Amino acid sequence: MSSRRLFNLELLQKYGANAWKVHNFQLEAQLKQLKHGVEEKKKEILELNKQRKLEQTEGGINLRNLESKWSDLISQTLQVEVACASLENELEELKRYENSISSN
């Protein structure tokens, strides 16, 4: 005999047929409750995962936009530095020219 069958026979002897039926009914109710709880948790997990995916997608878009802005700002900074260097060179040339005129 299987251990489950022996267990059932022991319960039948211990509690009688009606008690065994009540016990089975209680177990079935608990099982139904647990299954319902599992389904609810699965729904919650699914919703949480959907929300996370949405937030991550939005975060990715935001990050790409920020990277693009950063790139543009770096480019603008380099353009300003080049313009400053050009003006500094022009200023030096003007000073040299002024010095050469005032020396004469």
C-alpha positions in Angstrom: 0.0 0.0 0.0 1.2 3.5 -0.7 2.0 5.8 2.2 -0.8 8.2 1.2 -3.3 5.4 1.3 -2.1 4.3 4.8 -2.2 7.9 5.9 -5.8 8.2 4.7 -6.8 5.0 6.5 -5.2 6.2 9.7 -7.2 9.4 9.5 -10.4 7.6 8.8 -9.9 5.4 11.8 -8.9 8.3 14.0 -11.6 10.8 13.0 -14.3 8.7 11.4 -15.9 9.2 8.0 -17.7 12.5 8.7 -14.7 14.1 10.3 -12.6 12.9 7.4 -15.0 14.6 5.0 -15.0 17.8 6.9 -11.2 17.7 7.0 -11.1 17.2 3.3 -13.5 20.0 2.8 -11.4 22.3 4.9 -8.3 21.3 3.0 -10.0 22.0 -0.3 -11.1 25.4 0.9 -7.5 26.2 2.0 -6.2 25.0 -1.4 -8.7 27.2 -3.2 -7.7 30.2 -1.0 -4.0 29.5 -1.7 -4.5 29.2 -5.4 -6.5 32.5 -5.4 -3.6 34.1 -3.4 -1.1 32.8 -5.9 -3.1 34.2 -8.8 -3.4 37.6 -7.1 0.4 37.7 -6.5 1.0 36.7 -10.1 -1.2 39.6 -11.3 0.7 42.0 -8.9 4.0 40.8 -10.2 2.9 41.2 -13.8 1.7 44.8 -13.1 4.9 45.6 -11.3 7.0 44.3 -14.2 4.9 46.3 -16.7 5.5 49.4 -14.6 9.2 48.8 -14.3 9.5 48.2 -18.0 7.7 51.5 -18.7 9.9 53.4 -16.2 13.0 51.8 -17.7 11.9 52.7 -21.2 11.2 56.3 -20.2 14.5 56.4 -18.4 16.3 55.2 -21.5 14.7 57.9 -23.6 15.6 60.5 -21.0 19.2 59.2 -20.8 19.6 59.3 -24.6 18.2 62.9 -24.6 20.6 63.9 -21.9 23.6 62.2 -23.7 22.6 64.2 -26.8 22.5 67.4 -24.9 25.8 66.7 -23.3 27.3 66.0 -26.7 26.0 69.3 -28.0 27.3 71.2 -25.0 30.8 69.6 -25.4 30.7 70.6 -29.1 29.7 74.2 -28.2 32.4 74.3 -25.6 35.0 73.2 -28.1 33.8 75.9 -30.6 34.0 78.6 -27.9 37.6 77.4 -27.0 38.6 77.5 -30.7 37.0 81.0 -31.0 38.9 82.1 -27.9 42.2 80.8 -29.1 41.6 82.5 -32.5 40.8 85.8 -30.7 43.9 85.5 -28.5 46.0 85.0 -31.6 44.4 88.0 -33.3 45.0 90.1 -30.1 48.7 89.0 -30.0 49.0 90.0 -33.7 47.4 93.4 -33.0 49.7 94.0 -30.0 52.7 93.1 -32.2 51.5 95.4 -34.9 50.9 98.2 -32.3 54.4 97.6 -30.9 55.9 97.7 -34.3 54.2 101.0 -35.2 55.0 102.6 -31.9 58.7 101.5 -32.3 59.0 103.3 -35.6 
